Amino acid sequence: MAHDFLHRFLDIWLDMAPWLLVGFAVAFLCSYCLSERWMRRHLGGSGWLPILKASLVGLPMPICSCGVLVVGLALRKSGARKAPVCAFLASAPQAGSDALFPSWAILGPALTVARFVGAMAAGVASGALVRWFGVAQPPPDETPDLKADCSGLCACHHHDPDHPHHDGEAHHHEFADRRTRLRDAARYAFVHLPGELAGFLVVGVAVAAALGMAIPEDALGGLPLPMAYVLAVLIGIPTYACSLAIIPVAAGLIAGGLSPGAAFVFMACASTTHVAALLVLGRAFGWRATAAFVLGVALTAVLFGLLIDFPLADLIRVPGLTGPGHAHTHAHALWALAPLALLLVNGAIRARHHRHEG
């Protein structure tokens, strides 16, 4: 039994390792190119445009539901309304850029595209529900935009917004010092992010390997679809799982007979809502807005799950996780294990050291 578990555990890592490295590289590019000030400037104001922008901006963000809370609260403190912030919080954790390539390899292209489209739809739906039902009074249709001053356009760390800009003078405040930005982006993508994800990845892969052993093939196939959806929502909402760690778990559930649509519902809810996030949102935004946020995520997940299981069923092809007898087919991925392990272990050690110092 232990031998079978270790084989499955290793094979899942071989499936994911190259794509995880690519995902961290994409996370580095996103962190370097998209500044927090840019996000604050474009997510301020009311109306539908900030909600749509927030949903779109959230898609490439390589942030899990814990990290995205910090960004969301910072956006709220900077003047963004509840609706755009909740739209961002709904879309960002479901399908970040770091999850694109592993999801494509394990869940297949159709289900991966559904994850990204569903994430954007969840952002718009959650933002809309929060806008109209999550506050005591609906927000006005028009409010002044955030002031577009130099400090909102420049990404420098030390900047005087009233400094003169002389004609012909190189505007060195247009971007932050490239070396500093490069260092910060590299630290986030290759140290902080692996450290944040390491534990959840290990647990997620272990759960997937255990599911592969414990659940006989088609064991869940006889579960009525309505019950499967209800359980996916009820279990997924309080459960924490990042968009990466949930991938092998979902693949294991599908291999065990759960419908792809029900697995999608579980993925969407588990990667977006969990007890810690709901407590933080309830305290910061109010329980009315939090309930609207959760309702938007759940309804969108169920809608897309039904689309996946019925109209789009013929397009869904889930490669799944390689069985323990096929490890040799991943010899080309062995090169990725060592650098991935180095990133995860180094990140976990630094994160633990930082927590002890704090």
N, C-alpha and C positions, 0 to 999 in steps of 0.2 A: 504493500500500500504506500509506504513512504517513498519507495523507488518510483512508482507511478506518479506520485505527486510532484517529486522533484523534476521528472521528465516534463510534465505538463508546465510546471513553473518556468523551467528554462526555455521551453519552446515559445511560451508567450513573450518572454523578454526578447527572444530572437525575432519574433514577429514585429515587435514594437521598437527595438533599439535604433535602427537606422532612421526611422521616421521621427522618433523623439529628438534625435540630434538635429534633424532638419527643422523640427518645430522650434527648438531653442534658438536656432539661427534666425528663423523668421521673427521670433520674439525680440531678438536683438535689434533687427531692422525696425520693427514697430516702435520699440522703446526709443530708438534714436531719432526716428522721423516724426513721431507724434508727441508733442509736448503737452504737459498738463495745462499750461496756460492757453494753448490753442483749444483744448477741450472745453475749458471754462468759458472762453469767449463765445464759442458756437453753441453751447448748451444753455445759455442764459435766455431770458425772455419767456413769453408764454405762447400759446397757440400750438398748432400741429407741427410746424416746421422743426422746433427744437426736439419734439418727441421723435420725429422721423430721423433727424440727425443723430440723436442719442442712440437709437436702435442701430443705425449704420455704423457709427463710431465704435459701438460695443462689439461688433462682429470680429474684427481682427485683434481685439485686445487679448493678449495672452495672460489673462487673470482669472483665477478661480473665485468661487463665491465668497471666500473670506477676504482675499485681497481686494476684490472689487468693492466691498463694503467701505473700505478706507477711502478709495477714490470717490465713491458716491457721496460719502459724508463730506469730503473736501469740496466737491462740486456744489453741494447744498449750502455749505457755509460760504461759498464764493458768490452766491446769488442765484444759482440754478433753482428752478421750481421743482416741486415734488414729482410732477409727471415726467419730465425728461430724465430726472435722476432714476426714477423707477424703471423707465424704459431702458436706460443703460444697464441697470442692475439685472434686468430680465434677459437681455441679449448677450451681454459680455461673458457670463460664466458658462453658457450652454455650448458654445462652439468657437472657442478662441483659436487663433492661428496655430498655437502649439498642439491643438488636437486635430487639425485638418488632416495631416498626413497619416498618423496612426489610425484615425477613423476610416480613411480611404482604404488602407491596407486590410483592416480587420472587418469592418462593417460593409465595405463595398461603396462604390461611387454614388448609387442612388440614395441610400440611407444617409450618406454623408451630406449630400446636397440638401436632403430633407432636413437635416439637423440645422444647417446654416439658414435656410429659408424659414424654418420654424422658429429659430432664435430671433430673427428679425421680426417675424409676426408676433411673437410673444412680447417683444419690446413695445411694439406699437399698441397691442391690445392692453398690456399692463399700464402703459402710460395713459391711454385713453380712459381706462376705468378709474385710474387714480385721479385724472383731471376732472372727471365728472362726478364720481361718487366717493372719492377718497378725501375730499375736503368739505368743510361745512358749506362753503359757497363756491360755485364754479368760478374759475379764474377769468378775468376779463379777456376779451378777444385781443386787445392790443396793450402792450406795455413797452416802455422805452427799452431799447436794446442796451446791452452792457456798453459802457463807454469804450470806444475804440481808441485808446491812447497808445503811446509807444510801448508802455509796459505790458500791454496786452498782446502786442505783436512781437516783441523781442523775447527771446528765451534765455536771456542772460541771468546770472545769479545775483549780480549787484548792478542795479540800474536806477538812475535818477530819471523819472518820467519827464521832468522839466528841463533836462539838459538840452542845450542848443544843438541842432543838426546843421552843420555848415555845408553849403554847396561844395561839391567836389571832395568832401571829406569821406573817407571810407566809413560806412556805417557798421562799425564792429559790433554794435549791439543788435544787429538783425538776427543773429544766431548766437547761442552761447558758445563759449570757447570750444572748438571742435574736439580738442583733446579731452576736456572735461566731460563733454556729452558722450564721447565715445567710451570713456572709462565708466561713466555711470550706466550707460546702456549695457555694456559688457558685464558689469557687476550684477545688474538686475537679471539679465537673461541667462548668465552662466554660473551665477552663485546664488543669488536670492531665490530665483524661480525654481531651480533644481532642489534647493533646500526646503522650500515650501511644499514641493510636490513629492519629495522622496518617500516620506512615510505613507502618504495616500496611494502612491503608485505600488509600493510593496504590498500594502494591504489589499488593494484592488486586484493585483495579479494573483495573490494568494487565494482570495475569494473565488476568482475565476477558475483557478486550478482545482480548488476544492469542489466547486460546482460541477466541473467536468467529471470528477470522480463520483460525486454523491448523487447526481441527478442522472438517472438512466435516460437513454435517448427517447424522445417523445413522451417523457414522463409528465410534462405539463401540457401536452397536446390536448388532453381531454377537458381541461379547465374551460368552462364557458367564457366566451369573450367578454361579456359585460363584467363578470366577476374579475377577470384578469385586469381590465382597465381600472376598476374600482380599487383593487389591491395595489396596482401600480401607482395610483395617485396617493392613496393613504400611506403606503410605505415610503414612497419617494419624497413626499413633502418634508417629513421630519429628518430624513436621512441626508447625511453629508457625503457627497462624492464629487470630486472635481471632474471636469470634462474629459480629462485624460484617463483617470483611474476607472471611470465608469465604462469605458469602451470594452475592455475584456470581460467585465461583469455582464454587460448586455449581450455580448457575443456568446457567453456561456449560457445565459438564460434562453437565447434563441436556439442554441444547439440542444437545449433540454426540452424544447417543444413550445416555448412561449412565442406568441405571434410577434413579428417585427414591430407592429404598431404598438402593442402593449409594452414591449421593451423600449420603444421610443418614448412613450409616456413616462416610464420610470427614469430614463436618462434625463429628460427635460426637467422633471420635478426635482430629482436628487441633486442635479448639478446647480440648481438655482435657489431652491428654498431649503433651509434646514433650521433647526431649532435656534442655533446661535444667531443666524442672520435675522430670523423673525423677531427675536427679542430685541436686537439692535434697531431694526426698522420700527418696531412698535414704539420704542422709547423715543427715537429721533423724529419719526414722521407721524406717529399716531397709529392706533390700531385700526382705524377706519381705512387709512391709506394702505396699511399692511395687508388687510383683508382683500382690498381691491387688487393689490399687486399679486397676491397668491392666486386669486380667482383668474386673473388674466393669464398667468402662466399655466394653470391647470386646464382651463378651457381650450387654450391654443394647443397644448400638448395632446389633449384628447381628440381635437379636430384633426390634427395632422396624423395622429395614430390611426384614425379611421380611414383617412386618405391612403395611408401606407398599406393598410390591411385589405382594402377593397379596390378602389380605382387603380391604384399604382402597384398592386400586388405582383403583377407580372414583371415589373421592372426591378424589384428588390432581389438582389443576389448578395447574400452575406457569405464572404469567404470563410469567416469564422477563425477559430484558433486551431493551429496545427496539432494533430494528435501526437502522443508520445513516441509513436513509431516512425515519425517522419522528420526527426531532428536533422538528418543529413541534408534535407532540402534547403536548410537555412545556413549552409556553410558560408555563403557569401555575406551573411549578416554578422558573422563572428567578430569581424573587425570593429563593429560598433559597440560591442559589450564593454570593452575596457574603457574607452573614453566616456561612455554613458555612466558606468559605475563610478568613475573618477568624479564626474560632475555631481552626481547624486550624493556620494559620500562626503565630498568636500562641502557641498551646500548644506547638508544635514549637520555636519560638525560645526560649521560657522554659525548656523542658525541656533544650535543649542548653546554655543558659547555666548552668542549675543543675548539670548534669553537669560542666561545665568548672570551676565554682567548687568542686565537691566533689573 
